[in-house]
Amino acid sequence: MKTPKPLRPYAGIAPSRGMTFPDDTVVYTVEQFPHHENDRTSRRQKVLRWSEQNEQILRKGFLTSRITSQILTARTGKSNAAVQLDQREAPTSLRNQLGGEIKLLLLCDTAGEMFTANNVPDGEKVSLTPADFVNVKSQLQRIFVDARPARPDGLDPGEFERVSMRRWRGWNLIDNGLSDPRMATGRLEDRLRWVQNIQEKDFPKATYIAVLASSSETPLGVRAREVGSLHIVEGKF
């Protein structure tokens, strides 16, 4: 199991207990401006504590009221989450054990035949149907378009750029030899593009792609309602 996940939590009032993640999850905060040790005006104290249950509690400084934060999490380990098939070649049914509702599933069996399923609740068993690859890929692309990150309403990108330039000194002191971060060069985004653009002839045998509405394998840090989430699961059998 490998679950890289960008989170953008927003809270009208930041939870007093902070955010809680399992001990096998790496958590990176993405700051709008870098913090230099000599820049006292931008320094904000962060407090992380470990619980008796070996959970990491981001107690202070990670989530601010009425401000959308950006956090990147990554989790690697063994997982029992899977889809259960009645047979590996020409399967007729599957049971969803992925920990969330499957919105769309595309599966290639051991003989290279394609099958699909839609709207499968967690724990439920459904019949698979032969896939019209062009139609399923069109559904997949619509899902990606609907979940594509967009500029918030009312944001003037020109004004944001002018404000950002005022803090140029902070950027210049930290990682000034690196290129600007761009979605076009991100490894996670590159994998999502592969899923979106895959051709039938390139789809590996004995594998599947599932789009989930939510996932129990992805910790959110707080009890929250997901809005605009996109969970992609790649599996093999």
C-alpha positions as CSV (number, residue, x, y, z in Angstrom):
1,M,0.0,0.0,0.0
2,K,1.3,3.4,-1.0
3,T,-1.0,6.4,-0.4
4,P,0.4,9.8,-1.3
5,K,-2.4,12.3,-0.6
6,P,-2.5,16.1,-0.7
7,L,-5.0,17.5,1.9
8,R,-6.5,21.0,1.9
9,P,-8.3,21.2,5.2
10,Y,-10.4,24.3,6.1
11,A,-12.1,25.0,9.5
12,G,-14.1,27.9,10.6
13,I,-12.6,27.3,14.0
14,A,-9.5,25.2,14.2
15,P,-9.9,22.1,16.4
16,S,-8.5,22.6,19.8
17,R,-6.9,19.1,19.8
18,G,-5.2,19.7,16.5
19,M,-4.8,17.0,13.9
20,T,-4.1,13.3,14.5
21,F,-2.3,10.9,12.2
22,P,-1.1,7.2,12.5
23,D,2.5,6.7,13.2
24,D,3.1,5.2,9.8
25,T,2.1,8.5,8.0
26,V,4.6,11.1,7.0
27,V,3.1,14.6,7.1
28,Y,4.5,17.6,5.2
29,T,3.1,21.1,5.6
30,V,3.1,23.2,2.4
31,E,3.7,26.9,3.4
32,Q,2.8,29.8,1.2
33,F,6.0,31.5,2.3
34,P,9.2,29.8,3.7
35,H,10.2,30.6,7.2
36,H,13.8,31.6,7.8
37,E,15.3,31.5,11.3
38,N,16.1,35.2,11.1
39,D,12.7,36.2,9.9
40,R,10.9,36.8,13.2
41,T,7.8,38.2,11.6
42,S,6.9,35.0,9.9
43,R,7.8,32.6,12.7
44,R,4.9,30.5,13.9
45,Q,5.4,27.9,16.6
46,K,4.5,24.3,15.7
47,V,3.9,21.7,18.4
48,L,3.8,17.9,17.7
49,R,3.2,15.3,20.4
50,W,3.0,11.5,20.4
51,S,0.1,9.8,22.1
52,E,0.3,6.6,24.2
53,Q,-1.3,4.8,21.2
54,N,1.8,6.0,19.0
55,E,-0.3,8.5,17.2
56,Q,1.3,11.8,16.1
57,I,-0.8,14.8,17.2
58,L,-0.2,18.0,15.3
59,R,-1.2,20.0,18.3
60,K,-0.5,23.6,17.3
61,G,0.5,25.7,14.3
62,F,-0.6,23.3,11.5
63,L,-4.3,24.4,11.0
64,T,-5.4,28.0,11.2
65,S,-9.0,29.1,11.6
66,R,-10.7,30.4,8.4
67,I,-7.6,29.7,6.3
68,T,-7.3,26.7,3.9
69,S,-4.1,24.8,4.8
70,Q,-2.1,22.6,2.5
71,I,-0.7,19.3,3.8
72,L,0.9,16.4,1.9
73,T,0.7,13.0,3.5
74,A,2.3,9.7,2.5
75,R,1.6,6.3,4.0
76,T,3.3,3.0,3.1
77,G,2.7,-0.4,4.5
78,K,0.6,-3.6,4.3
79,S,-3.1,-3.4,3.8
80,N,-6.0,-5.8,3.6
81,A,-8.0,-3.5,1.4
82,A,-8.7,-5.2,-2.0
83,V,-11.4,-6.3,-4.4
84,Q,-12.3,-9.9,-4.1
85,L,-13.0,-11.7,-7.4
86,D,-14.8,-15.0,-7.9
87,Q,-12.0,-16.0,-10.4
88,R,-8.9,-14.5,-12.0
89,E,-9.9,-15.2,-15.6
90,A,-13.3,-13.9,-17.0
91,P,-14.5,-13.0,-13.5
92,T,-18.3,-12.5,-13.1
93,S,-18.5,-10.8,-9.8
94,L,-16.5,-8.9,-7.2
95,R,-16.8,-7.8,-3.6
96,N,-15.7,-4.3,-2.6
97,Q,-13.2,-4.5,0.3
98,L,-11.4,-1.2,-0.4
99,G,-12.9,0.7,2.6
100,G,-15.0,3.1,0.6
101,E,-17.7,3.2,-2.1
102,I,-16.4,2.5,-5.6
103,K,-17.7,5.1,-8.1
104,L,-16.0,3.4,-11.1
105,L,-13.9,0.3,-11.6
106,L,-12.0,-0.8,-14.7
107,L,-10.4,-4.3,-14.5
108,C,-8.2,-6.3,-16.9
109,D,-8.2,-10.1,-16.2
110,T,-5.4,-12.5,-16.7
111,A,-6.5,-13.1,-20.3
112,G,-6.5,-9.4,-21.1
113,E,-10.3,-9.0,-21.2
114,M,-11.7,-5.8,-19.7
115,F,-14.5,-5.6,-17.2
116,T,-16.2,-2.7,-15.3
117,A,-18.5,-1.9,-12.4
118,N,-20.1,1.3,-11.1
119,N,-21.4,2.6,-7.7
120,V,-20.4,-0.4,-5.5
121,P,-20.9,0.3,-1.8
122,D,-18.2,-0.8,0.6
123,G,-18.6,-4.5,1.5
124,E,-21.1,-5.2,-1.2
125,K,-20.9,-7.9,-4.0
126,V,-21.9,-7.0,-7.6
127,S,-21.7,-8.5,-11.0
128,L,-19.0,-7.4,-13.5
129,T,-19.9,-6.5,-17.0
130,P,-17.6,-6.5,-20.1
131,A,-16.2,-3.0,-20.5
132,D,-16.6,-0.7,-23.5
133,F,-13.1,0.8,-23.0
134,V,-13.9,4.0,-24.8
135,N,-17.0,4.6,-22.8
136,V,-15.4,3.8,-19.5
137,K,-12.4,6.0,-20.2
138,S,-14.8,8.9,-21.1
139,Q,-16.4,8.4,-17.6
140,L,-13.0,8.4,-16.0
141,Q,-12.0,11.6,-17.7
142,R,-15.3,13.3,-16.6
143,I,-14.5,12.3,-13.0
144,F,-11.0,13.9,-13.3
145,V,-12.5,17.1,-14.8
146,D,-15.0,17.4,-12.0
147,A,-12.3,17.0,-9.4
148,R,-9.7,19.2,-11.0
149,P,-8.3,21.9,-8.7
150,A,-9.6,25.3,-9.6
151,R,-8.7,28.9,-8.6
152,P,-11.0,30.0,-5.7
153,D,-13.8,32.4,-6.6
154,G,-12.7,36.0,-6.2
155,L,-9.0,35.4,-6.3
156,D,-7.0,37.9,-8.4
157,P,-3.9,36.0,-9.5
158,G,-2.1,39.2,-10.4
159,E,-2.7,40.7,-6.9
160,F,-1.6,37.4,-5.3
161,E,1.6,37.5,-7.3
162,R,2.3,41.1,-6.3
163,V,1.8,40.2,-2.6
164,S,4.1,37.2,-3.0
165,M,6.9,39.2,-4.5
166,R,7.0,41.3,-1.3
167,R,8.4,38.2,0.4
168,W,10.9,37.5,-2.3
169,R,13.8,37.7,0.2
170,G,12.4,34.8,2.1
171,W,12.3,32.6,-1.0
172,N,15.8,33.7,-2.0
173,L,17.3,32.5,1.2
174,I,15.8,29.0,1.0
175,D,16.3,26.5,-1.9
176,N,17.1,29.3,-4.3
177,G,18.8,26.8,-6.6
178,L,15.6,24.8,-7.2
179,S,13.0,25.4,-9.9
180,D,9.6,26.6,-9.1
181,P,7.2,23.8,-7.9
182,R,4.8,22.9,-10.7
183,M,2.0,20.3,-11.0
184,A,3.4,19.4,-14.4
185,T,6.5,18.0,-12.8
186,G,4.9,16.4,-9.7
187,R,5.2,12.6,-9.4
188,L,1.7,12.2,-8.0
189,E,0.3,14.4,-10.8
190,D,2.3,12.5,-13.4
191,R,0.8,9.2,-12.2
192,L,-2.7,10.7,-12.3
193,R,-2.1,11.7,-15.9
194,W,-1.0,8.1,-16.7
195,V,-4.3,6.8,-15.2
196,Q,-6.3,9.3,-17.2
197,N,-4.6,8.8,-20.5
198,I,-4.0,5.0,-20.4
199,Q,-4.8,3.1,-23.6
200,E,-6.5,-0.3,-23.7
201,K,-3.4,-2.0,-25.3
202,D,-1.2,-0.7,-22.4
203,F,-3.5,-1.8,-19.6
204,P,-1.5,-4.4,-17.6
205,K,-3.1,-7.8,-17.2
206,A,-4.4,-8.9,-13.7
207,T,-4.7,-5.3,-12.6
208,Y,-7.5,-2.8,-11.9
209,I,-8.1,0.9,-11.4
210,A,-10.8,2.0,-9.0
211,V,-12.2,5.5,-8.3
212,L,-13.5,5.9,-4.7
213,A,-15.7,8.5,-3.1
214,S,-13.6,8.2,0.1
215,S,-11.0,5.8,1.5
216,S,-10.4,4.5,5.0
217,E,-6.8,4.0,4.1
218,T,-6.2,7.8,3.8
219,P,-6.1,9.5,7.2
220,L,-7.6,13.1,7.2
221,G,-6.2,14.1,10.6
222,V,-9.6,15.3,11.8
223,R,-13.2,14.1,11.7
224,A,-14.3,16.0,8.6
225,R,-16.6,16.0,5.5
226,E,-14.8,15.5,2.3
227,V,-15.6,17.9,-0.6
228,G,-14.2,17.5,-4.0
229,S,-12.0,14.5,-3.1
230,L,-10.5,12.2,-5.6
231,H,-9.3,8.7,-4.5
232,I,-7.6,6.5,-7.1
233,V,-6.7,2.9,-6.2
234,E,-4.4,0.8,-8.4
235,G,-4.4,-2.9,-7.6
236,K,-3.3,-6.2,-8.9
237,F,-4.4,-9.8,-8.4
